[in-house]
Amino acid sequence: MESVAVGVWVPSGGRHEPGRLQGVSHFLEHMLFKGTGRRSARQISEAIEGIGGTLNGFTSEECTCFLARVRKTHLEDAIDVLLEMVTAPRLDPAEIDKEKGVILEELRMYRDNPAYHIHEMIQSVMWAGQPLGRSLLGTPGTIAAMKREDIAAYHRRSYAPSRISVVACGALQPGEVVRLVGERMGEGSPRRLRGPVRAVFNRTRDRVAVDTRQVEQVNLAFGFPGYSRGHPDRQALILLSIILGGNMSSRLFQEVREKRGWVYSIRSETDTYRDGGALVFTAGLPPEKVGPTVKVIRRILAGIGERRISARELTRAREYYLGQKALSMEGTSSRMLWLGGNLCCADKVMTPEQVFRNINRVTSEDIVRVANRVFRPGRSCAALIGPPESAGLTPDELLPT
């Protein structure tokens, strides 16, 4: 390969934040691009883009990552810039005040996008009253109240050198990476923080959220309890998700879009955390088709637990997962994200080959067994964004189980 991808990972995200600092992980991610003691914000971007590279960052519920992709001859530049950003941010008060306005606009942008906002809504229902159910961006109130000392203290706690992981993939020598990181980081003092609040899927009767607004298309989401990263049935749940709504040949896509033409999109995906997870379905459809679509989804989910999955359907799902993962692993950035996510959020690295072996061991009986556990009555959650006429269903009518 001609490229290297470098990621600097910190095991700190939305679920680690105190309530009054909701959104601080994402805010800090923004601020680390705003300058260090040596470089201004412009000099940071020029240091990577000026050598033909790309620079980015993201915040999730359990980690924050800063990443660069450059030609193999510029590995040292990428490591130098990323580690300087992460360990020595300037956190200029004037820049913090400006960035508050940027983040408030980001909040409004996502709030105005129903296809995005529906994910926040289903999260808030599935993990009600927990950090996992809060918006990663924070709220207008928490962002406005955030002070420099709050952000700096959070950085000192969460970004201690012993908590930082560096992952590099591509045309490189491992020993060279170790040397470059060691020169810039040293050993550091071990530092452990209190773990996040344990993830507990919603067990109350309040399991539906509705946002009534005048839009042309209704956005629906359904959530079910899933599995943690290390759970032995996680691979069976992944295949169940693919069979139900993972691609255009899935049961839901074929039945609701291809056969009836009721939706533009309908799909499923799994959310996975250290100590829990979820299976989530989303759909975009006209208001008058909400009730009929819920009935079809209810029938399909019940049916998968009542009869065997054919060998042909299992093979298709398995090959789809293996093929998609193999194709993504050919890119340096995708491989770095795979390894970094495992290292930072699960404390261990599984090779793609190990995961492939686990996927190949899953049987149709495993998937049916998992379906019967996941789709138990009284465990589903729902969220809806749409005009008033689409919100007329009772919670029992809207919930798929």
N, C-alpha and C positions, 0 to 999 in steps of 0.2 A: 504493500500500500504506500501511497504518497502522503498520507495524512496521519495525524495523531489527534485524539480527543482526550482532553483532560477535564476531570470533574473534581471539585472540592466540595465535600459533603459534610453536613452538620446534622446530627440527629435531633433537630428542633423544628417544630412546626406548629400548626394551629392547635393541636390538642394539648400542647405543653404550656399554653398561655394562661395566666390568671384572667379572670373575667374583665377586670378593669383595663387590661392591656390587650383585649381582643384585636387581632390584626397586627400585633407588633412584629411577628416573624416576617410577614410579607412587607411591612414598612421597612424593617431593617434590610431586607433583601434589596429594596429600591435604593436605600441610602448607601449601600456598599459600592454602588456604581457612581456615587457622587464625589469621589475624591478621597485621597489618602494624604499622609504627610508629605509624600514625594510627588504625587501626580494629581492633577485636576481631573474632573469628570471627562473632559475632552481628551486629555492625555491618556487616560485609561482606554477609551475607545480607539484612539489612534494607535496605541501600542499594539493592538490586535488587528484592527481593520487595516492598518498601514502595512501589515505583512501578509494581507490577503486572507486573514482568518475571520472567524465569527465568535461573538461573545454573548453570553446569555445567562439567565438564572431563573429559578422557579422555586415556589414554596408549596409544600403539600401539608397534609395533616400531620405527618410524622418526620419530615426532613426538609432541609433547604439545600439547594445545589446551585453552584456557580460553575459554568462550563465554557470551555473554549475549544475550538477545532482549528488547527493550523497545519501548514506543511510540516513534514517531519524535521526539516532543518530548523524549525522555530519552537521546538519543544521547550527549551529553557525560557523563552519569552513568555509562553503561555503559563508555565508554572510560576514564574516570577510575578506576573500581573495578578493572577488569581489569588495567590497566597498573600500578596500585599493588600489586595482589596479586603480579604477576609479577616486578616489579623490587625490591620492598622487603618481602619476607616476614620475619616476626619469628623464625620457627624456634625457638620457645620449647622448651627442653629438657623441661619438664614435659609439654607438648603432644606432643612427639615420643614420649615414653615411653607416653603414653596411646594414641597412634595406632598404636603397634606392636601393641597388643592388638586394635585394630579390624582391622588388616590381617591378623593371624593368623586372626581369625574369618572374614574374607573368603576367605582361602586354604582354610579348612575348608569353607566354604559351597560354593565351586566344586568342591572335591575330592569333595564328597558329591553333586554333580549330574553324573551320567554324561554327559548330553547336552552339557554344557559341557566336562567333563574330557576327553572323547574328542578335542576339538580340540587341547588341549594335548599329548595323547599323539601325535597324528599329526604335529604340529609338531616334537616332540622326535625323531621318527624321520626325517622328511624332511630336517631340518637338524641331524643328529646331530653333537654336539661343537662346535656353533657358537652364538653368542649368539641367533640366530634360533630355535634349538630350545629355548631356556630359557623358563620361565614369566615373564610380565611382572610378576607379583606378587612374585616372589622365592621364597625358601624360608624355612621357620621359622628356619633357622640364619643366613641372611644378614640377615633382618629383625631378629632378636634382637641381632646383633652391630653393627648400624648405629649410628654415633655422630653427634652434631650436627655435628661438624667435617667428617665425611664428606659429609653432606647439603649443608652450606653450601659446601664446596669444589666439589661437583658443580654447585650452582646458579651459582656465580661463573663456572665454565668454560662451562657450557651455555647460560646465560641472559644472556650479554653482550648489550647493546643492539643491536649490529650483527647478531646472530643471530635477532632477534625480528621476526616479520612480523605485521602487523595487516590483517585482511580485514573489510570491512564491506559489507553488502548491504541494500537496501531503500530506504525513502523518505529519501534523504540527498543532500547535495552533496559530491562527491569532495574539493573544495578544503577544505571544512570539516573532513573527516576528517583530511586531511593536517595542517591547522593544529593540531587538538586533539592529535594524536599527537606532533607536533613540539614542542609546548609541554611535554609531559610526558616526552619521551624524549631530546630533543637529537639530535645526530648520532651520538655513540658512536664507539668505535675499532674498526676492522675486526678481527675475530677468527675464525680458522679452526681447527678441531680436526681431529685425525687421523680419517680416514674409518673406517667400521666394517669388521670382517672380511668379506671377500668371500663372498657367498652361494654355496655349492656344494651342489647336491642330492645326497642320500645315494647313493654309488656302491659301498657295501660289500654284503656278503651278509647283514648283520644289519639287516633292514628290516621287522621285525614287532615290535610291542609288545602285550603282553597284560596286562590287569588283571583278575584273577579275583576276583569278589565275588558275593555272593548278591543278585542283582537279578532282577526279573521279565522285564525287557526287555534284550536285547543291544544295545549301541551299537557300530556298525562305522564305520570311516573308512578310505578309500583315498586315497593321494596320488600324484600324478604331477608330473614337472617341468613348469613353465610358463614364462612370459615376463616380462621386466622391464617397467616402465612405458613405456619408450621403444621397445620392440621392434616392428618393423613387422607382426608376426603377432599382436600382442596382441588386436586386434579379432576376428580369426578364432577365437582361443581362447575369447573371450567368447561368440561365437555357438555354438561347439561345446559349451560348458558349458550353454547354454540348451537346445539340442537334446537333450542327453543327460539333464539333470536340473534344469533351471532353473525349471520350472513344472509345473502339473498335466497339460499336454499333452505333456510330454517323453517320450522313449522309455523311460527307466527307470521313471518314475512309472506310465505306462500298462501296462508289461509286468509290473512286480513288485507294484504295489499294485492297480491297477484290474483287471487280468486274473487275477492269482493271489491277491490279498488277503493277501500274506505280511508286509507292512510297514505301519506307520502313516505313517512319513515316509521319503522317500528323495530326496536332492537333491544338486546339485553347485554349486560356486562357485569363483571364481578368487581367489587371493592374489597381490598384485603389489607388488614392492619395486623399489628403484632398480636393482638389478643381478641380479634373478632373480624367480622366482615359482613358483606351483604351481596345479594343478587338483585340487580335493579333493571327494570324494564321501562323504556320510554317510548312515546308515540306522539306524532303530530297528526291531527285529524279534524274534520269539520264538527261543529257543535252537535249536530243532530245524530252523529254516529258514536257519541260517547257511550251511551247505554248499550247498544248492540255490540260495540267492540269489547267492552268489559265482559259481556256474556261469553263471547268467543274465547277471550283470554282465559276466563274461568274454566271453560270446558277443556281447553287444550292443556292447561296446567293440571287439571284433575286427571286427564287421560294419560299423561306421561307416567303417573304413578300407578296406573291400573293395568298396564300391559307392558310386555317386553319391548325393548328397543331393538330393531333389526340389526343384524350384523352389518348390513350395507350402510345404515344410517350412522352407526357407531364408527365405522371405518371412515366415512366422509368427515365426521366431526374431528376425529383424531388426526387425519391427514391435513385438514384445514389448519388446525393448531400447529402441527409440526412444520408445515410449509411456511406459514406466516412467521413463525419464530425463526426458522432457518434463514429466511430471506432477510429479516431484520438484523440478524447477527452478522451479516456481511458488511454492515456499516460500522465505522469506528465509534460514532456517537451512540448508536443503538446499543452496541456491546458495552460501552462505558456506562450507559444508563442502567442496563441490566445488572451489571456487576455492582455498581454503586448503590442501587436500590436495595439489593440483597445485603450488602455489607453494612449499610447505614441503618436499615430498618429491620433487619432480621439477625444481625450479628454473625452471619455466615454467608459464604458464597457457594451457591450451587451452580455447577456448570450446566449449559444447555443440554449436554448429553445425559446428565443425571435426571433432569426434568423430563427429557424425552423417554427415558426408561420408565419413569413413574407414570407418564401418560399412557404408555403402551400396556401397562399392567391393568388399567381400568377396564372393567367388564360392564356389559349392559346391566347386569344385576346390581353393580355398584351404583350406577347412575339412577336406577329406579329407587333403590334404597335411599339415596341422598334426596331425591325428589320428594319422597314421602316424608322425610324429616323437615325439609325446607318449607314445603307447602302445607304445613299443618294449619288447620282452621284457627283463626284468631291471631295469627302472627304477622299478617301482611300490613303494609302501610301504603298510603296513596297521597298524591299531590296533584292538583289541577290548576292550570291557568287558563281562563277563558271568559267569554261573556256570560251574563247572568243566566241566560237560558241553558247553558251547558252545565251549570252548577246546581241543577235541580235534583240530582240524585241524592238519596240519603247515604250516609257513610256505609251502611251495610250493602247498598246497591253498588257503590263505587269500589269497595274493596274486592279484589279478585278471589280471596279465600276468607 
